[in-house]
Amino acid sequence: QVQLVESGGGLVEPGGSLRLSCIASGFTFSSYAMRWYRQAPGKERELVAHISSVGGTTNYADSVKGRFTISRDNAKNTVYLQMNNLKPEDTAVYYCKAVRLGSWGQGTQVTVSS
């Protein structure tokens, strides 16, 4: 079955950086576009970044454009989210997901606070 395991979250001060990873299994990773979403307390889950199946196309939410970078390594079945210049409003649980597949991972908590 589809499994997605996110990691790399933590507590960081404003202006800091984190790199999230998501290891996928149970499907042909290289055939699927991947996305990162986040959900802050009391808010709906929102799309943060998208990457095509071979990594040639990326898209970002306006709120993270220029600060976050999505990438993937199809040989390792892994998608990454490099987050720089973090802000308190980036605090959320971050999830990865394969486009067109319904499964979600457990997420990884990112907290930006001084």
N, C-alpha and C positions, 0 to 999 in steps of 0.2 A: 504494500500500500504506500501511498504518497506520504513521505515524512519530510518535514522542514524543521531544522534545528538552528535557531538564532542564538548568537552569542556576541560578547564584546561590549555590552552596555555597562553602565556604572554611573558614579557620581563625578561630575566634572565642574570646574568653575567656569563662569562666563568667559568666553574667548578661547576656551580650550578645545581639544579635539578628541574624537573617538573614532574607531573603525569597527563597524559591525560586520559580522560574517553570518552567512546562512548556508548550511550544508544540506543539500537535497538528495533524496533517494526515492526509489520506487517508481520512477518515470524517466524517460529519456530527456535528461536535463537540457542538452544542447538543442532540442527541438522546440523549446518553450521560451517565450519572453518572460522576464521576471520583473517583479515590482517590490518596492518597499512601501509599507504603509505605517502610519502611527496613530495612536489613540491616546489622547490626553484625558485626564480625569474629567468626567462630566461632558465630554465632547464625543462626536461621532468619529469613527475611523476615517482617516483621510489618506489619499494617495500622495506619496512623497516623491518617488522616482520610479522610472521605468527604463528597462534596457531590453533591446531586441535579442533574439535567440543567439545571434553570433556577436552581439555587442556593438554592432555598427551604428545603432540609433539609441540615443538616450533622451529622456525628457524629465523635467523637474517641475515641482510645484513652485509658484512664484516666491513663496516664503523661504525657500531653501536654495534657490538658484544662485550660483556663484559661491556657495559655501559647502554644498554637499556634492559628492561625486559617486555615482553608481558604476560598478564594474563587475565583471564575471570572469571566472576561469572554468571553462567547460571541461577541462581535463580533471579538475578537482570537484566538479559538481557544486561549485560554490559561487554565491553572489555576495558582493561586498557593498557597504555604504560607508564611504569616508566622510566624516562630518567635521568641518572646521569652523572656527569662529562661532562656537555654540552659544545660544542665547537661552535665557530662562524659558522662553516660550517653546523651545524645542523639547522640553520635558514631556515624555510620553513613553508608552510601551511601543516598541518598534517590531513590526512583523514583516516577513517576506512571504511572497506568494507567487506561484506560477500562474501566468495568464491562462484562462480557460480551464483551470483545475480548481476545485472547490476547497481544497484543504488549506488549513492555517497551522502554523507552528505555535509554540507557546509564547513567543515574543521575548524580547529582552528590554529591560527597563533602562531608560536613559533619564538621568536627573541632572539638570544644570542649575547650580545654585552656589552662592558664595557662603 
